[in-house]
Amino acid sequence: MNRKRIIIISTIVIILAGALIIWLSQGKEAPPETQLLQEVPGLPQEAWLRIIASREDNPGYKILTNQYDGYEITVPGEWQSNETATASGGLKAFYNPLSKGIEVESNEGVMLNIITFNNPNNLNLDNWLKVSPGKDYINHMEVKALQTAEGVVYKANGKVFEDRIQGEVPIEKSSQIIYFVKDKEKIYVVMCWAIGDQYEELIITCEKEAIPTFKILD
């Protein structure tokens, strides 16, 4: 094989390798935003429903991903979750220990809810919680700052309140925990509340097994 032929073959190999690299890199690009949303006629794109992807994780758990708002979380596999989330209502996963796979009319159980807020002024969590909508979440709640490997987060805990004629009244067998997490120009409100005879066990499950798995996506 002469030198000229070797050069031609080498050039072809380099071109093919380059094309393969480009193809692979394009395959890893994030999908367009419209593929992460479900259109709601009459509303602007930012108000469309977020698609919540669900996939099995380790035995007995599943990962819920809201790629549009940039996060995922792992919950027990028996928990139910909605396939979409509204911009204002956020991701919801819930479990009623009384249901056992059938529908029952009961307010008992546990709810995980994650709501995303834009933070264009880049307020730190301390200042964000002093104004609406932040301060609206911490009425009747004890709040403290926690240092984590990812930075400072705030935690609030207290009872679940319900509106009655005489005003807001705490539900005796209830507990509520909220974590506030800041990332760039977003604030994530990650909260659990539990009601009913098993509220203590359920809120512990949510705080110890679900909330620590909350992950902000790159």
C-alpha positions in Angstrom: 0.0 0.0 0.0 1.5 3.3 -1.1 1.7 6.5 1.0 -1.0 8.3 -1.0 -3.5 5.5 -0.4 -2.8 5.4 3.3 -3.4 9.2 3.6 -6.8 8.8 1.8 -7.9 6.0 4.0 -6.8 7.9 7.1 -8.7 11.0 6.0 -11.9 8.9 5.4 -11.6 7.4 8.9 -11.2 10.8 10.5 -14.2 12.2 8.7 -16.4 9.2 9.7 -15.2 9.5 13.3 -16.1 13.1 13.3 -19.5 12.5 11.9 -20.2 9.9 14.5 -19.1 12.2 17.3 -21.5 14.9 16.0 -24.3 12.4 15.7 -23.8 11.2 19.2 -23.6 14.7 20.7 -26.8 15.7 18.9 -28.6 12.7 20.3 -27.8 13.9 23.8 -29.3 17.3 23.4 -32.2 18.2 25.6 -35.6 17.9 23.9 -37.3 21.1 22.8 -39.4 22.7 25.6 -42.6 22.0 23.7 -41.9 18.2 24.2 -41.8 18.8 28.0 -45.2 20.5 28.1 -48.8 19.7 27.3 -50.5 22.5 25.5 -53.4 24.3 27.2 -55.3 26.2 24.5 -55.6 29.9 25.2 -52.7 30.1 27.6 -49.1 31.2 27.0 -46.5 28.5 26.7 -45.0 29.1 30.2 -48.5 28.3 31.7 -48.9 24.9 29.8 -49.0 21.7 31.8 -45.6 20.2 32.7 -45.2 16.6 31.7 -44.2 14.4 34.7 -42.1 11.4 33.6 -42.2 8.3 35.9 -39.7 5.4 35.9 -38.9 2.6 38.2 -35.9 3.0 40.4 -34.7 0.5 43.0 -37.2 -2.1 44.0 -40.2 -0.4 45.6 -39.4 3.1 44.4 -40.0 5.3 41.4 -38.4 8.5 40.1 -40.6 11.4 39.1 -39.1 13.9 36.7 -40.2 17.4 35.8 -37.6 18.3 33.2 -39.2 21.6 32.2 -38.8 23.0 35.7 -35.5 21.1 36.2 -35.9 18.6 39.0 -36.6 15.0 39.9 -37.5 13.2 43.1 -37.8 9.5 44.2 -40.9 8.3 46.0 -42.2 4.9 47.3 -43.6 2.9 44.4 -47.0 2.6 46.0 -47.5 6.3 45.9 -49.7 7.7 43.1 -48.7 10.7 41.0 -50.2 12.9 38.4 -48.9 12.6 34.9 -48.9 16.4 34.5 -48.4 19.4 36.8 -49.7 22.9 36.5 -47.4 25.9 36.7 -49.0 27.0 40.0 -49.9 23.7 41.5 -46.7 21.8 40.8 -45.9 18.1 41.0 -48.0 16.0 43.3 -47.6 12.5 44.6 -49.8 11.0 47.2 -50.6 7.9 49.2 -53.7 6.9 51.2 -53.0 3.9 53.5 -56.7 3.2 53.7 -57.2 2.7 50.0 -55.3 -0.5 49.4 -55.6 -0.1 45.7 -59.3 0.9 45.7 -60.9 4.3 45.7 -62.1 5.6 49.1 -63.5 8.9 50.2 -61.0 10.0 52.8 -58.8 13.0 53.6 -56.3 10.7 55.3 -52.8 10.1 53.8 -49.7 11.9 52.8 -49.1 14.4 49.9 -45.8 15.5 48.4 -46.0 18.7 46.5 -43.2 20.6 44.6 -43.8 24.1 43.3 -41.3 26.1 41.3 -41.1 29.9 41.5 -39.1 32.2 39.3 -36.7 34.5 41.3 -35.7 37.1 38.7 -34.3 39.5 41.4 -32.1 36.6 42.7 -33.3 37.1 46.3 -31.6 34.8 48.9 -33.9 32.5 50.8 -34.0 34.7 53.9 -35.3 37.7 51.9 -37.6 35.6 49.7 -39.4 34.3 52.8 -40.1 37.8 54.0 -42.3 38.7 51.0 -45.1 37.0 49.1 -45.3 34.3 47.9 -42.6 33.0 50.3 -44.0 34.4 53.5 -47.4 32.9 52.7 -46.0 29.4 53.2 -44.6 29.9 56.7 -47.7 31.2 58.6 -48.0 29.3 61.9 -44.7 27.5 61.1 -41.4 27.2 62.8 -38.6 28.1 60.4 -34.8 27.4 60.5 -31.9 27.5 58.2 -30.0 24.2 57.5 -26.5 23.9 56.0 -26.2 21.1 53.4 -23.6 20.0 51.0 -25.4 22.0 48.2 -25.7 25.1 50.3 -28.2 26.6 52.7 -31.8 25.5 52.6 -34.7 26.6 54.9 -37.0 24.2 56.7 -40.5 25.0 58.1 -42.7 22.6 60.1 -46.0 22.7 61.9 -49.6 21.6 61.7 -51.9 21.5 58.7 -54.5 24.2 58.9 -58.0 24.3 57.5 -60.4 27.2 56.9 -63.5 27.4 59.1 -66.0 30.0 59.9 -63.9 31.1 62.9 -60.7 31.3 60.8 -57.8 29.0 60.2 -57.8 26.0 62.6 -55.1 23.4 63.0 -55.9 19.8 62.3 -55.0 17.8 65.4 -53.7 14.6 63.7 -51.6 16.3 61.1 -48.1 17.5 60.3 -46.5 19.6 57.6 -42.9 20.0 56.5 -41.6 22.4 53.9 -38.1 22.8 52.4 -37.1 25.9 50.5 -34.3 25.4 48.0 -32.7 28.1 45.8 -31.0 27.5 42.5 -29.9 30.4 40.3 -33.1 32.3 39.5 -35.5 29.7 40.8 -36.9 28.8 44.2 -38.2 25.3 44.8 -40.8 24.7 47.5 -40.7 21.0 48.4 -43.4 20.1 50.9 -45.1 17.2 52.6 -48.2 17.1 54.7 -49.9 14.2 56.4 -53.3 13.8 58.0 -55.0 11.0 59.9 -54.2 8.3 62.4 -51.0 7.4 60.7 -49.8 11.0 60.1 -46.6 10.6 62.2 -45.4 7.6 60.3 -46.3 9.0 56.9 -44.6 12.4 57.4 -41.5 10.6 58.5 -41.5 8.5 55.3 -41.9 11.6 53.2 -39.2 13.5 55.0 -36.7 10.7 55.3 -37.2 8.8 52.1 -38.6 11.2 49.5 -37.4 14.8 50.2 -33.6 13.8 50.5 -33.8 12.5 47.0 -34.9 15.9 45.5 -32.4 16.7 42.8 -32.0 19.8 40.6 -31.2 18.8 37.1 -28.3 20.4 35.2 
